[in-house]
Amino acid sequence: MKILIKKGEIVNFDGIREADILIHNSKIVQISKDIEEKVDKEIDAQGRFILPGLIDMHTHLRTPGREDEEDLLSASKSAAKGGFTTIMCMPNTEPAIDNYGLAEWIVKEAEKIGIVDIYPIGAITKGRKGEELTEFGALKKAGCLALSDDGDSIKDTYLLRRALEYAKMFDILIISHCEDKSLSGEGAIRESFLSSKYGIRGIPYISESMVVFRDIELAHYLNARIHLAHISTKRSIEIIKQAKEKGVKVSCETAPHYFILSTEDIEKNNF
């Protein structure tokens, strides 16, 4: 089957350009202007953007153990519907993705489904308990592209140092959740006048930024890569920006509710 997409704005790493795309049997065979070809279907994409398959490197597929919330099939369908052709799944499963056999099983099950590419993120520590490192080499061999104890910081700085060193050896990315839970505790709102006003336990921004600084300092000292997840505060962004300007191999991510909502919305909506 041949499909011709006409006059779309193609977004790529090197810029945006208007062109046609010819697809034959689900494969792109030509990208150029004014393609003339007899096809089974023609799509007018004028005024629309065409993007390569997107990659989501932080998803929670809950397989194994909590398939009642999500599984590989439902996640694959959702990803494809949203334009994502590659997703990476976090290891906060039951049991955690902390060994070769489980990581390999996820890769093979995803291949059977065959809708999108799914790569597991292995746990940094066994059982995500923050006590003993997993077998980094085995997890990479099984198909893991990164390692994380997602949702939990590595409290032991020496253990995190060793993790970054081994990750550098095996060329695998460490993804760190930055939170000092002795400071954040059971907080539910940013620590501020409002948290006191409404009697809700607050979370000080330093519970994140202090761990961000520690992790970046370690990565800088070891000349290692690190990716910081769930970044939610201005101070953390300032620290990351300064580190990147100095050449530290750090990247980060956030989530929509962190940059769309703030404590001001509580007052606006008459909490």
N, C-alpha and C positions, 0 to 999 in steps of 0.2 A: 504493500500500500504506500502510495506517495501522498505527502502532505506538503503544501506550500504556504508558509507564513509570510505575508506581504507587508512591507513598509513599517516594521516594528522598530522601536528604539532599543537596540541591543546594548545591554549594560555588561561591561567586562572590566578586567583589572586595568586595562589601558585606556578606558574612557567609554563614552557612549556614542554610538553611530547608528544611523538609519540604514537598514539593509533587509533583504529577504532571506529566509531560511528554507532550504529544501530538505525534507525528511523522507527517507526511503526505508521501509521496514523497521521503523522505530530508531533509525540512526540518522544523524545529521550528515548529509553528504556534500552540502554546498552552502556557503554564506557569502552573498554578494548582492549588489544592487540589480534591480530589474531582471530577476530570473524569469525566463520564459520556458515553461515546462508543462506538459500535459499531466495533470495530477488527479487523484481521486477526491481530494478535498483542498479547498483554498480558504485561508483564514485572513481576513483583513485586520491587521494589527496596528493600523495607523493611529498615532496618538497614544499608543500603549507601550509599556516597557517590557522587555523580554530579558529575564535574568538566568544565569546558570543555576543549576540545582543548588539550593542553599544547604549549609551545614550547621547543625545544632550540636554543639559539643557539651551540652549539659541537659540531659533529659533523665526522667525517672520512670523506668519501664516496669519496676516492681516485680520483675521476673528474675529469680524464682521467689516464691513465698507469699506474695501479695497480689496474685493475678486478679483478685476481686477489684483492685483499683485500676490496674493497667496490665496489659500483656504485650508480647512482641507483635502480635497481629494487629491489635487495636492501635498501638503506637505507630506501626508502619503505615496504616491507612491514614491516620491523622497527619503524619509527617508528609506523606505524598500529597494529600489534599492541600496542605499549606505551602507546597513548593520546596520542601526539604527532601533531598535525595540521600543525605548521609546524616545519621544521628549517632551520638555516643551516649551510652547509658551508665549512670552512676551506680556504685556498688552498695548503696544502702538498701540491700535486699535481705531476705531471710532464707538461707544464710547469705552472708556477704560474699561478693565476688572476690575471693582472696586466694584462689588456687587455679592451677592450669586446667583441670578437668571442667570446672564450672564455667570458666571464661570460654574455653573451646566449645562447650555445649551451646552457649548463647550464640556464638558465631555460626555454628552449623544450623541451629534452629532458624536463625534469621535468613540464612541462605535458602532454606527450604521454603520460607514464605516468599522471598524474592521480590518484595515490593520496593524497599529501599535498603541501602547499606547500613548495617548496625554494627558498631564496634563497642565492645565493653570497656569500661574504665575499671581497672582493678583496684582493690583496696591497698593503701599504703601499709597498713598494719593488719595482722591476723584478727579477723572478726571485727575490725574497725575499733579495737579496744585501746589503741595507742600504746601498746606495750612491746610488741615484737614485729619486726618488718616481715613482709611477705617475700616470696621469691620473685624478684623483679624480672629476671631473665625469663623465667617460665611463663609469667603472665604476658610478657611481650610476645613470646613465641606463640602463645595461644591466640593472639590477636588484639591484645589491649594496646591502645595508643597513648594512654595516660593512666596515672594512678592518683587516687584521692581517698581520704576518709570522710567524704562529703558530709557536711553537717556537724562535723567535729574537728576542732583544731588539734594538731599534734602538740600536746602540752609540753612534752619533753624536748627541749631545744636540741640536745645532743642527738636524740633519735631523728629529728627532722634534718639535722646536718647530715647524718648518715644516709637518710633517704635521698636527699639532694645529690649526694656524692654517687650513690649507686645508680640513681636515675640518669645522671650525666654519663656514667659508664655505658649504660644500656640505651642511651639516647631515647629516653621516654620522659614525657612531661609530668611534672608534679602539679596537681591542682589543689590549692589550699583554701580551706574555709577559715577565715580570720575572725575569731571570736574568743575573748577571754570570758568564759562562762562564770567565773567567780565575780565578775563585774556585771555582766548582763543578767545573770540569774534567771528569774521567771518574769523578767520585764516584758511589757507589752506595748510600750510607747517610748519615744525618745525622751530622755531625762530633761525636763524643762519646767517652766512655771506651770504649764498645763498638766503635767503628770502629778504635780503636787496639788493643783487645784481640784482635780477629779479623783485624787487618791489612788492613782494607778501606778504600780511600780515602774520606774523609768529605767531606760537603758542608756548609759552614758556613751557618747560617741567614741571615747577612748577604749571601750571594750573591743572595738574593731581596729581602730587606727594603731594601737600599741602592737597588736599582733601583725598587722600589715608591715609596720616598720621592722619588726624582728625578722619576718620572713624575707623581706627585701634585703636586709643587711646580710643574712645568711647566703642568699643567692648571689649577691655582689661579692662576698668574700670567696665564694667557691666558683665564681664565674659560671653559674648554673642557671638553667631556665626555671621559671616558676610562673604559674598562672593563678591569680587570686579570684575566688568566686564570691558571689553575693555582695559585692561592694555596695555600700549604702550611704556613706557619709562624705561630705565635702572634704574633711581633713584627710581621709584615706586617699581620695583622688589627688589631692595636693602632693602627698608623699609619693604616690605612684608616678605622677607627672615629673617630679624632680628626679626620681630614680631613672626614668626612661631618658631624660635629657642627659644623664651622666653615662648612659650606655648600659645600664643594668638590663638583663634579659627578663623583663617582667611584663606580663599582660594581665588584663582583668576583664571582668564581666559584671553586669548588674541585671536588674529585673525591672519590668515596667512600673510596678507599684513603688519602687524606690525613687524613681525620678518624676513620677506623675503626682504622687500624693505626699503630703507633709502634715505636720501637726496643725498648720493653719487650716487645713480642711476640716479638722474637728470643730473648730470655732465657727467656721462658715456654715456647717451643717447642723448647728445647734445640738451638739452631742449632749 
